Amino acid sequence: MASAMLNPHLRYPVALFDLGSTLIYFSGDWPEVSRQGQETLVHTLLQAGLKLDQAAFGTKLQNRLNEYFAGRDHDLVEHTTGATLLTLLAEWGYLDPPQALVQHVLRVMYQVSEVYWHVEAESQPALETLRQQGYRLGLISNAADDANVQRLVDKAGLRSYFDVILTSAAQGIRKPHPRIFQSALGYWPAAPSQAVMVGDTLGADIRGANDLGMFSVWVTRRAAPQDISSYPIQPCATLENVGELPGLLSSMK
């Protein structure tokens, strides 16, 4: 794609978005839903004929995923749920399980949580307005499974608004690492100074944008409680929801 695609009349012709808690929101009890999903995965493996100790394997899976999730925001490497599962299955003697089976059990696990994700009321109208105004849109999501994100995007009816959709699971690296932002910007291509990053997480979305020289927009509706006055990461702008973004960008032309 050539840079001529970018609207020269816009101060920031590219807008990149986070997904979860920015454009969509979760309505369930996350620990309980995660537990149910993992139980469904183990049950599906047993149904497929794998000889596993259901309780022991389930406990190991939960512990291994907790270790993975706890460490990934330190090294910013996304190993994926699938890779974690394959490692654990190998320890049980299943060194080369069918790829179709692995994809299937991951899908049924994530389907448990996917029903609790809903599109924010403002998301589609805001994205539609931005596209009509000439902005180019992209999405960058930190996630342990790419297929899960792609299904959530489709469930929310958002795919048509984005030129590029990247996940940390597919890229192997998490926000705020600059490489994942650079990969998205490279689609057009665009310089960091031509883009805004919109997200709910100070440590991933806002820090990553600030470090790269993008205009950072913190969406606070679903953000974890933070004392922004004392937090070392400061957004360039703060909005309650994405519905306010077109007005903000219009004021900056």
VEXDREN-2710 file (C-alpha; in Angstrom, 1 decimal):
% VEXDREN-2710
k/r/px/py/pz
1/MET/0.0/0.0/0.0
2/ALA/1.3/3.5/-0.8
3/SER/1.4/6.4/1.5
4/ALA/-0.8/8.3/-1.0
5/MET/-3.7/6.4/0.5
6/LEU/-3.5/8.6/3.6
7/ASN/-5.6/11.7/3.6
8/PRO/-3.2/14.6/3.6
9/HIS/-5.8/16.9/5.1
10/LEU/-6.0/15.0/8.4
11/ARG/-3.7/15.7/11.3
12/TYR/-3.6/12.0/12.1
13/PRO/-4.9/10.0/9.1
14/VAL/-4.4/6.6/10.8
15/ALA/-6.3/5.5/13.9
16/LEU/-5.3/2.2/15.5
17/PHE/-7.6/0.6/18.1
18/ASP/-7.3/-2.0/20.9
19/LEU/-10.2/-4.5/20.9
20/GLY/-11.2/-5.8/24.4
21/SER/-12.6/-3.2/26.8
22/THR/-12.2/-0.5/24.0
23/LEU/-14.5/-1.6/21.2
24/ILE/-16.1/-4.6/22.9
25/TYR/-16.7/-5.5/26.5
26/PHE/-16.9/-8.6/28.7
27/SER/-20.0/-9.2/30.8
28/GLY/-19.1/-12.4/32.7
29/ASP/-17.1/-13.4/35.7
30/TRP/-13.7/-13.9/34.1
31/PRO/-12.2/-16.4/36.5
32/GLU/-15.3/-18.6/36.4
33/VAL/-15.7/-18.4/32.7
34/SER/-12.0/-19.2/32.2
35/ARG/-12.4/-22.2/34.4
36/GLN/-15.4/-23.4/32.5
37/GLY/-13.6/-23.0/29.2
38/GLN/-10.6/-25.0/30.4
39/GLU/-12.8/-27.8/31.7
40/THR/-14.6/-27.9/28.3
41/LEU/-11.2/-28.2/26.6
42/VAL/-10.1/-31.2/28.8
43/HIS/-13.5/-32.9/28.4
44/THR/-13.2/-32.5/24.6
45/LEU/-9.7/-34.1/24.6
46/LEU/-11.1/-37.1/26.6
47/GLN/-14.0/-37.4/24.2
48/ALA/-11.5/-37.5/21.3
49/GLY/-9.9/-40.6/22.9
50/LEU/-6.8/-39.1/24.6
51/LYS/-5.9/-41.1/27.8
52/LEU/-5.6/-38.3/30.4
53/ASP/-6.2/-38.0/34.1
54/GLN/-9.0/-35.4/33.9
55/ALA/-8.3/-33.8/37.2
56/ALA/-4.6/-33.9/37.1
57/PHE/-4.4/-32.6/33.5
58/GLY/-7.0/-29.9/34.2
59/THR/-5.0/-28.7/37.2
60/LYS/-1.7/-28.7/35.2
61/LEU/-3.4/-26.8/32.3
62/GLN/-4.7/-24.1/34.6
63/ASN/-1.4/-23.7/36.4
64/ARG/0.6/-23.7/33.1
65/LEU/-1.7/-21.0/31.6
66/ASN/-1.5/-18.9/34.8
67/GLU/2.3/-19.0/34.6
68/TYR/2.2/-18.0/30.9
69/PHE/-0.3/-15.2/31.5
70/ALA/1.7/-13.9/34.5
71/GLY/5.0/-13.8/32.5
72/ARG/4.0/-12.5/29.1
73/ASP/3.7/-8.8/30.2
74/HIS/7.3/-8.9/31.4
75/ASP/9.0/-10.4/28.4
76/LEU/6.2/-9.2/25.9
77/VAL/6.4/-12.6/24.1
78/GLU/3.1/-14.2/23.2
79/HIS/3.6/-17.9/23.2
80/THR/-0.2/-18.6/22.7
81/THR/-2.6/-20.9/24.4
82/GLY/-2.1/-23.5/21.6
83/ALA/1.7/-23.7/22.2
84/THR/1.1/-24.1/26.0
85/LEU/-1.4/-26.9/25.3
86/LEU/1.0/-28.7/22.9
87/THR/3.8/-28.6/25.5
88/LEU/1.5/-30.0/28.1
89/LEU/0.2/-32.8/25.8
90/ALA/3.8/-33.7/25.0
91/GLU/4.5/-34.2/28.7
92/TRP/1.6/-36.7/28.7
93/GLY/3.1/-38.6/25.8
94/TYR/1.2/-37.0/22.9
95/LEU/4.1/-35.6/20.9
96/ASP/2.3/-34.9/17.7
97/PRO/-1.5/-34.6/18.2
98/PRO/-3.5/-33.9/15.0
99/GLN/-3.6/-30.2/14.2
100/ALA/-7.3/-30.3/13.5
101/LEU/-7.9/-31.7/17.0
102/VAL/-5.8/-29.0/18.7
103/GLN/-7.7/-26.3/16.7
104/HIS/-11.0/-27.8/17.6
105/VAL/-10.4/-28.0/21.4
106/LEU/-9.1/-24.4/21.4
107/ARG/-12.2/-23.3/19.6
108/VAL/-14.6/-25.0/22.0
109/MET/-12.7/-23.6/25.0
110/TYR/-12.9/-20.0/23.7
111/GLN/-16.5/-20.4/22.6
112/VAL/-17.3/-20.5/26.3
113/SER/-16.0/-17.0/26.8
114/GLU/-17.0/-15.6/23.4
115/VAL/-20.7/-15.5/24.3
116/TYR/-19.9/-12.9/27.1
117/TRP/-18.2/-10.4/24.7
118/HIS/-20.4/-7.7/23.3
119/VAL/-19.8/-4.7/21.0
120/GLU/-20.0/-1.3/22.7
121/ALA/-22.9/0.7/21.4
122/GLU/-20.7/3.5/20.2
123/SER/-18.2/1.4/18.3
124/GLN/-19.8/0.9/14.9
125/PRO/-21.1/4.5/14.6
126/ALA/-17.7/5.9/15.6
127/LEU/-15.8/3.7/13.2
128/GLU/-18.3/4.4/10.4
129/THR/-17.9/8.2/10.9
130/LEU/-14.1/7.9/10.9
131/ARG/-14.1/6.0/7.7
132/GLN/-16.5/8.5/6.1
133/GLN/-14.1/11.3/7.2
134/GLY/-11.2/9.6/5.4
135/TYR/-9.4/8.0/8.3
136/ARG/-7.6/4.6/7.8
137/LEU/-8.3/2.2/10.6
138/GLY/-6.4/-0.7/12.1
139/LEU/-6.7/-3.0/15.1
140/ILE/-4.0/-4.4/17.4
141/SER/-5.1/-6.8/20.1
142/ASN/-3.1/-8.5/22.8
143/ALA/-4.5/-12.0/22.9
144/ALA/-3.4/-15.6/23.5
145/ASP/-5.3/-17.0/20.4
146/ASP/-5.6/-15.3/17.0
147/ALA/-8.7/-17.3/15.9
148/ASN/-10.5/-16.2/19.1
149/VAL/-9.9/-12.5/18.2
150/GLN/-10.9/-13.0/14.6
151/ARG/-14.2/-14.5/15.7
152/LEU/-14.8/-11.7/18.2
153/VAL/-14.2/-9.1/15.5
154/ASP/-16.8/-10.8/13.3
155/LYS/-19.3/-11.3/16.1
156/ALA/-19.1/-7.6/16.8
157/GLY/-19.5/-6.7/13.1
158/LEU/-16.3/-4.7/13.0
159/ARG/-14.2/-6.4/10.3
160/SER/-15.3/-4.2/7.4
161/TYR/-14.0/-1.0/9.1
162/PHE/-10.3/-2.1/9.4
163/ASP/-7.6/-2.3/6.8
164/VAL/-5.4/-4.4/9.1
165/ILE/-6.1/-6.6/12.1
166/LEU/-3.1/-7.8/14.1
167/THR/-2.9/-9.9/17.2
168/SER/-0.1/-10.6/19.5
169/ALA/-0.8/-14.3/19.1
170/ALA/-0.1/-14.1/15.4
171/GLN/2.8/-11.6/15.7
172/GLY/4.5/-13.4/18.7
173/ILE/5.0/-10.1/20.5
174/ARG/2.7/-8.0/22.8
175/LYS/1.9/-4.3/23.2
176/PRO/3.7/-2.2/24.3
177/HIS/6.6/-3.6/22.2
178/PRO/7.2/-1.2/19.3
179/ARG/7.3/-4.0/16.7
180/ILE/3.6/-4.8/16.7
181/PHE/2.7/-1.1/16.3
182/GLN/5.3/-0.8/13.5
183/SER/3.8/-3.8/11.8
184/ALA/0.4/-2.2/11.7
185/LEU/1.7/1.2/10.6
186/GLY/3.7/-0.6/7.8
187/TYR/0.5/-1.6/6.1
188/TRP/-0.1/1.8/4.5
189/PRO/2.7/2.7/5.3
190/ALA/2.4/5.5/7.9
191/ALA/4.8/7.2/10.3
192/PRO/4.1/7.1/14.0
193/SER/3.5/10.9/13.9
194/GLN/0.6/10.3/11.5
195/ALA/-1.3/7.9/13.8
196/VAL/-3.3/7.8/17.0
197/MET/-3.6/4.7/19.2
198/VAL/-6.9/4.2/21.1
199/GLY/-7.1/1.8/24.0
200/ASP/-8.0/1.2/27.6
201/THR/-4.7/-0.1/29.0
202/LEU/-2.1/2.4/30.1
203/GLY/0.7/-0.1/30.3
204/ALA/0.1/-1.5/26.8
205/ASP/-1.8/0.8/24.6
206/ILE/-0.8/4.2/25.9
207/ARG/2.8/3.3/26.8
208/GLY/3.4/1.7/23.5
209/ALA/2.0/4.7/21.6
210/ASN/3.9/7.2/23.6
211/ASP/7.2/5.4/23.3
212/LEU/6.8/5.3/19.5
213/GLY/5.7/8.9/19.1
214/MET/2.0/8.2/18.3
215/PHE/-0.8/10.3/19.7
216/SER/-2.3/8.2/22.6
217/VAL/-6.0/8.2/23.5
218/TRP/-7.0/6.5/26.7
219/VAL/-10.6/5.2/26.8
220/THR/-11.6/4.9/30.4
221/ARG/-15.1/3.3/30.5
222/ARG/-13.8/-0.2/31.0
223/ALA/-10.2/0.7/32.1
224/ALA/-8.9/-0.8/35.3
225/PRO/-9.0/1.7/38.2
226/GLN/-5.8/3.8/38.1
227/ASP/-4.7/7.0/39.8
228/ILE/-3.8/8.8/36.6
229/SER/-2.3/11.7/38.5
230/SER/0.4/9.6/40.0
231/TYR/0.8/7.0/37.2
232/PRO/4.0/7.4/35.2
233/ILE/2.3/6.8/31.9
234/GLN/0.2/9.8/30.7
235/PRO/-2.1/9.7/27.7
236/CYS/-2.2/12.5/25.2
237/ALA/-6.0/12.6/25.5
238/THR/-8.6/10.9/27.7
239/LEU/-12.1/9.9/26.5
240/GLU/-14.9/8.1/28.3
241/ASN/-15.7/6.0/25.2
242/VAL/-14.9/5.6/21.5
243/GLY/-18.0/7.6/20.5
244/GLU/-16.1/10.7/21.5
245/LEU/-13.2/10.1/19.2
246/PRO/-14.5/11.6/15.9
247/GLY/-15.1/14.9/17.7
248/LEU/-11.7/14.9/19.2
249/LEU/-10.0/14.1/15.9
250/SER/-12.1/16.7/14.1
251/SER/-10.9/19.4/16.5
252/MET/-7.3/18.5/15.7
253/LYS/-7.4/18.9/11.9
END
